[in-house]
Amino acid sequence: MVHGGDRVDLTDELSARLRRLTQHRATNIGFPAAADFDYSELAPFLAFLLNNLGDPYIAGAWPAHTKDLEIEVVDFLADLFDAPHDDRWGYVASGGTEAVLFALRMARSVYPRGIVYFCESAHIAIPKSADILGLPALTIRATGSGEMDYDDLRYALGQHRDQPAIIVANIGTTMTEAVDDVGHIKRVLRSLAIHEHYIHADAALAGIPLAVDEEPAAWTLAPGGANSVCVSGHKFIGSPIPYGVVVTRRSLVERTRRGGAYTASPDTTISGSRAGHAPLFLWYALHHIGWRDGLRSRAERCRELANYAVRRLSDIGWEAWRNPRAFTVMLRTPPAEITNKWTLATHDGISHLICMPGITQDHIDRFVDDLAPFAKSRERPTADVTSVPRVRSAAPARV
Ligand SMILES: *Cc1c(COP(=O)(O)O)cnc(C)c1O
């Protein structure tokens, strides 16, 4: 441990740290963070403070910012998420959590008496934001796949028909990458005649890969869908610094807008000073990946690898499954010999690995080879990898 004032060889210290980070890459397969990025061309920008102070759409008093790029990337995501051209707004936040907090704060300004409904498989950012905002929150049961139990939602909503509903739909849960059916949620609301409602789509990991697919999604900002969507930038896109993006309708944001005084930019965002490097990284990454078409093939490669991982695990007799179109592969938790070496995420006897960009077939092969000696039987048939879980031990999966 180095303490302030101690003499250290800075070069040695930094290269040891880099060595550890590089080594860890070989066995780090449990977290949703793309690792295949290279932003070294942007290194000269580290010599500048880039601060997108205040509202992204109004330049403000501080000159060194990337708000032009921020508007461009938000607009691209707004297109992906079917936001109306004449009613869209968004910003690059410090992470998915800030984006959720922003969305729920907006929901509160529309419905101050609202109740937040969120699934037990939701990310901790949801109950945390409700708590910060002083909004009452009810937890809805998840099914075995991690998707919201719509019967339980109907029951909970039915108890509070006199209060507006603020519903958080998971578009890819943290543990199983389950996707809620916003169309179904809307039908439940309609059947109970709850007309005052707000839906936020928490699409931290899976939002971009699902939105670039051909299949139309019910959770986008198109009429009849969600009111806001958020994604994390360091997940599917990949970045050396965490960030998130929230996209919504301008007409909703106008309700929370305040004057920004000395910044000369309205105070619409949660953070005041905001990282100008984050939009620069995102804009640069989208150029390199190739915008919509590039993102689609990027997602397809991840799904093919996830499919491969399920097949390899099933072939050695290790129970494994994945939700449709998910990068996340659920498996019975391996013994400590394996989990000490490989970074997985584990909860309730179930672990997962996530085939993010940067995870290769070699990772999967080495992992399965390490695991094979612990498998009970090599004779099991290959599981059907496209359907919902068939493996008893896979349910219930909660976070
Ligand atoms: C990661 C994640 C979040 C939180 O995002 P951060 O960028 O880590 O703050 C919220 N929801 C889901 C589903 C996530 O996977």
The ligand as a MOL file (V3000), in Angstrom:
LIG
                    3D

  0  0  0     0  0            999 V3000
M  V30 BEGIN CTAB
M  V30 COUNTS 15 15 0 0 0
M  V30 BEGIN ATOM
M  V30 1 C -25.7840 -1.7580 -14.6070 0
M  V30 2 C -27.2280 -1.5850 -14.4340 0
M  V30 3 C -27.7640 -0.4280 -13.8400 0
M  V30 4 C -26.9190 0.6340 -13.2140 0
M  V30 5 O -26.0560 1.2170 -14.1110 0
M  V30 6 P -24.6740 1.8370 -13.6550 0
M  V30 7 O -24.1530 2.3640 -14.9530 0
M  V30 8 O -23.8590 0.7270 -13.0720 0
M  V30 9 O -24.9600 2.9160 -12.6590 0
M  V30 10 C -29.1370 -0.3010 -13.7760 0
M  V30 11 N -29.9330 -1.2650 -14.2590 0
M  V30 12 C -29.4630 -2.3810 -14.8220 0
M  V30 13 C -30.4170 -3.3990 -15.3460 0
M  V30 14 C -28.0890 -2.5890 -14.9180 0
M  V30 15 O -27.6370 -3.7190 -15.4720 0
M  V30 END ATOM
M  V30 BEGIN BOND
M  V30 1 1 1 2
M  V30 2 1 2 3
M  V30 3 2 2 14
M  V30 4 1 3 4
M  V30 5 2 3 10
M  V30 6 1 4 5
M  V30 7 1 5 6
M  V30 8 2 6 7
M  V30 9 1 6 8
M  V30 10 1 6 9
M  V30 11 1 10 11
M  V30 12 2 11 12
M  V30 13 1 12 13
M  V30 14 1 12 14
M  V30 15 1 14 15
M  V30 END BOND
M  V30 END CTAB
M  END
